[in-house]
Amino acid sequence: MVTAEALCAHLVAVRLAGEVGTSREVSLRSYRLFAARDPRVLIGIDPEGAWKQPELLALMSEKCGVSADPQRTSGPEVIDPGLTVAALDAFAERIGEAAGRRAPVLFGTGHPQRLLGFYAGLADALSAAGCEVLTPAQGRCVDILTRFGLRTHYLDYVRGVALVREPGGERPGCEPGVHSHSPLPVRVVLEAAAAAGGPLPALVVGDHGWVCGAGQLGFEAIGLGDVDDPALFVGEVEGALAVAVPVDDGVRSAYYRPLTRYVLKRACLSQ
């Protein structure tokens, strides 16, 4: 059984929290880009506040535990594991509420190589509890602007979790999807669900553009965010997102399994 104390120790041991893989240089660059309203960092959030870099640094210190010292400009970044566990408690509460209402739920990830298993475990448990795990717009094409230019991707679902692939990405041996920050996929999914007259999600669970894009459209959204993802935490404080969990989103997929078990325990669900 995963306790809060054991989870804190695990988070630090595998660098999901504590000293993490994201560098200070990378996180500060993201804050500068967010302050400049760069869509690559906004990932679907349309901020209400001005959110200049000093305000963002203060927010990320409060929400994630990064150093609030603007003079600290290099070295590894830090996440407070206590803040991660507290946010996971709030995250689990929303999962439990969805299960209790047997609400339709949408899962989506821009980090399928790392986080697919975490979300799939939750999707399995919610499906077993009577929730409909939605899979609209499967196979639909989405043109996403990447660093290589505009590239066509298509929507797919693995174990109930939405992701995007590049053409040919379904071949045996391929990764389970590509890394993406774009909010366009979730917009396409939600528009398709509405057009089909089917159920819309009462809860959207994921990361990057999946939760930021859904939250900005008024859907209840909860998700995971790294220290270089200020959009989730701005969205949370402004009310677009219900819960943002500070955690490194780039470690081995197996390291997230205790988080799944902890959330399911707190939500009074079994995997």
C-alpha positions in Angstrom: 0.0 0.0 0.0 1.4 3.4 -1.0 1.4 6.0 1.8 2.1 9.7 1.4 5.4 9.3 3.1 6.4 6.3 0.9 5.4 8.2 -2.2 7.4 11.3 -1.2 10.5 9.0 -0.8 9.8 7.4 -4.2 9.4 10.8 -5.9 12.8 12.0 -4.7 14.5 8.6 -5.3 13.6 8.5 -9.0 13.7 12.3 -9.5 10.0 12.8 -10.2 10.4 15.5 -7.5 13.3 16.8 -5.4 16.1 17.6 -7.8 14.7 16.9 -11.3 15.9 16.5 -14.8 14.7 19.9 -16.0 17.3 22.6 -15.8 16.9 26.0 -14.4 17.9 27.5 -17.7 15.0 25.6 -19.4 12.4 26.6 -16.9 13.4 30.3 -16.9 13.3 30.3 -20.7 9.8 28.9 -20.6 8.7 31.6 -18.2 10.2 34.3 -20.5 8.3 32.8 -23.5 5.1 32.6 -21.5 5.4 36.2 -20.5 5.8 37.0 -24.2 2.7 35.1 -25.0 4.5 32.5 -27.2 1.8 29.9 -28.2 4.4 27.1 -27.9 4.4 27.7 -24.2 0.8 28.9 -23.7 -0.3 25.4 -25.0 -4.0 26.4 -25.2 -4.3 28.8 -22.2 -5.4 32.4 -22.8 -4.1 34.1 -19.6 -6.3 36.8 -18.0 -3.4 38.3 -16.0 -0.3 40.0 -17.4 2.0 37.3 -16.0 5.5 38.8 -16.4 8.5 36.7 -15.6 8.8 37.7 -11.9 5.2 36.9 -11.3 5.6 33.5 -13.0 8.7 32.7 -11.0 6.8 33.5 -7.8 3.8 31.4 -8.9 6.0 28.4 -9.8 7.8 28.7 -6.5 4.5 28.5 -4.7 3.0 25.7 -6.8 6.1 23.6 -7.6 8.7 24.6 -5.0 11.3 26.0 -7.5 13.7 28.6 -6.1 12.1 32.1 -6.1 15.5 33.7 -6.4 15.8 35.4 -9.8 19.6 35.4 -9.4 19.6 31.6 -9.6 19.9 31.0 -13.3 21.6 27.6 -13.7 21.8 24.1 -12.3 19.1 21.5 -11.8 15.5 22.6 -11.0 13.7 21.4 -7.9 10.1 20.3 -7.2 8.9 20.0 -3.6 7.6 16.4 -3.2 5.1 17.6 -0.5 3.5 19.9 -3.1 3.3 17.0 -5.5 1.6 14.7 -3.0 -0.9 17.4 -1.9 -1.8 18.1 -5.6 -2.2 14.3 -6.2 -4.6 14.3 -3.3 -6.7 16.9 -5.0 -6.3 15.1 -8.3 -7.5 11.9 -6.7 -10.5 13.6 -5.3 -11.7 14.7 -8.8 -11.1 11.1 -10.0 -13.2 9.8 -7.2 -16.0 12.3 -7.8 -16.1 11.3 -11.5 -16.3 7.6 -10.5 -19.1 8.3 -8.0 -21.1 10.0 -10.7 -20.2 7.5 -13.4 -19.3 10.5 -15.5 -17.9 10.4 -19.0 -14.1 11.0 -19.0 -11.5 11.9 -21.6 -7.8 11.0 -21.2 -5.1 12.5 -23.4 -1.3 12.9 -23.3 1.4 14.7 -25.1 4.0 12.4 -23.4 2.8 8.9 -24.5 6.3 7.4 -24.1 6.4 8.4 -20.4 2.9 8.9 -19.1 0.6 6.6 -21.1 0.7 3.9 -18.4 -0.2 6.3 -15.7 -3.3 7.5 -17.5 -4.2 4.1 -18.8 -4.3 2.7 -15.2 -6.7 5.4 -14.2 -8.8 4.9 -17.3 -9.1 1.1 -16.6 -10.2 1.8 -13.1 -12.8 4.4 -14.1 -14.2 2.2 -16.8 -14.5 -0.6 -14.2 -16.4 1.8 -12.0 -19.0 2.5 -14.7 -17.6 5.6 -16.3 -17.5 5.9 -20.1 -14.0 6.5 -21.3 -14.5 8.6 -24.4 -12.6 7.9 -27.7 -14.1 10.4 -30.3 -12.4 11.4 -33.6 -10.1 8.3 -33.8 -8.1 8.5 -36.9 -8.9 12.1 -37.6 -6.0 14.1 -39.1 -4.6 17.2 -37.3 -2.1 19.6 -38.7 0.3 20.6 -36.0 3.1 23.2 -36.2 6.4 21.6 -35.1 10.0 22.8 -35.2 10.2 21.1 -38.6 7.2 23.0 -39.9 3.5 22.1 -40.3 3.2 18.3 -40.0 0.1 16.1 -40.4 -0.6 13.9 -37.4 -3.6 11.7 -36.7 -5.5 10.9 -33.5 -5.3 7.5 -31.9 -6.3 5.9 -28.6 -4.2 3.4 -26.7 -6.0 1.8 -23.7 -8.5 4.6 -23.7 -5.8 7.4 -23.8 -5.8 9.8 -26.7 -2.5 10.7 -28.3 -1.2 11.8 -31.7 0.9 9.8 -34.2 2.7 10.7 -37.3 1.8 8.7 -40.5 3.4 5.3 -40.3 3.6 5.5 -36.5 1.3 2.6 -36.1 3.8 0.1 -37.4 5.0 -2.7 -35.0 8.0 -1.5 -33.0 7.0 2.2 -33.2 6.7 4.3 -30.1 3.1 4.6 -28.8 2.7 8.2 -30.2 4.7 11.4 -30.4 5.5 14.2 -28.0 3.2 17.2 -28.5 2.3 20.4 -26.6 -0.4 21.4 -29.1 -4.0 22.1 -27.9 -5.3 21.4 -31.4 -5.9 17.6 -30.9 -8.2 18.1 -27.9 -10.1 20.8 -29.7 -10.7 18.4 -32.7 -11.7 15.6 -30.3 -14.2 17.8 -28.4 -15.7 19.3 -31.6 -16.1 15.8 -33.0 -17.9 14.6 -29.8 -20.2 17.6 -29.9 -20.9 17.1 -33.6 -21.7 13.4 -33.1 -24.2 14.3 -30.4 -22.5 11.9 -28.1 -21.6 12.5 -24.5 -19.1 15.3 -23.7 -16.5 14.7 -21.0 -17.4 15.7 -17.5 -13.6 15.5 -16.7 -10.6 15.7 -18.9 -7.4 14.2 -17.6 -3.9 14.6 -19.1 -1.1 17.0 -19.7 0.2 19.8 -22.0 -2.3 20.9 -24.6 -4.9 18.2 -23.7 -5.8 19.7 -20.4 -4.9 23.4 -21.1 -7.0 23.3 -24.3 -9.9 21.6 -22.7 -9.8 23.8 -19.6 -9.7 27.0 -21.7 -12.9 25.7 -23.4 -14.6 25.4 -20.0 -14.3 21.7 -19.4 -13.2 20.5 -15.9 -9.6 19.5 -16.5 -6.8 18.0 -14.2 -3.3 17.1 -15.2 0.4 16.8 -14.6 2.9 19.6 -15.3 6.6 19.9 -15.2 8.4 23.0 -13.9 8.8 24.3 -17.5 5.0 24.1 -18.1 3.8 27.3 -16.4 0.6 27.2 -18.5 -1.0 24.5 -16.3 -0.3 26.4 -13.0 -1.4 29.7 -14.4 -4.5 27.9 -15.7 -5.1 26.5 -12.2 -4.8 29.8 -10.3 -7.0 31.5 -12.9 -9.6 28.8 -12.7 -9.2 27.2 -16.2 -7.8 24.0 -14.7 -9.1 22.3 -11.6 -5.8 20.7 -10.5 -2.2 20.9 -11.8 0.2 18.4 -10.3 3.9 19.4 -10.2 6.0 16.4 -11.3 8.8 15.7 -13.8 7.2 14.4 -16.9 10.2 12.8 -18.5 11.4 9.9 -16.4 10.9 6.2 -17.1 7.3 5.2 -17.5 7.6 2.5 -14.7 8.4 5.2 -12.2 4.8 6.6 -12.4 3.2 3.3 -11.3 3.2 4.2 -7.6 1.5 7.5 -8.5 -1.3 5.5 -10.2 -1.7 3.3 -7.1 -1.7 6.2 -4.8 -4.4 8.1 -6.8 -6.6 5.0 -7.0 -6.2 4.4 -3.3 -7.1 8.0 -2.4 -10.0 7.8 -4.9 -11.3 4.6 -3.3 -10.9 2.7 -6.5 -9.0 -0.5 -7.4 -6.8 -0.9 -10.4 
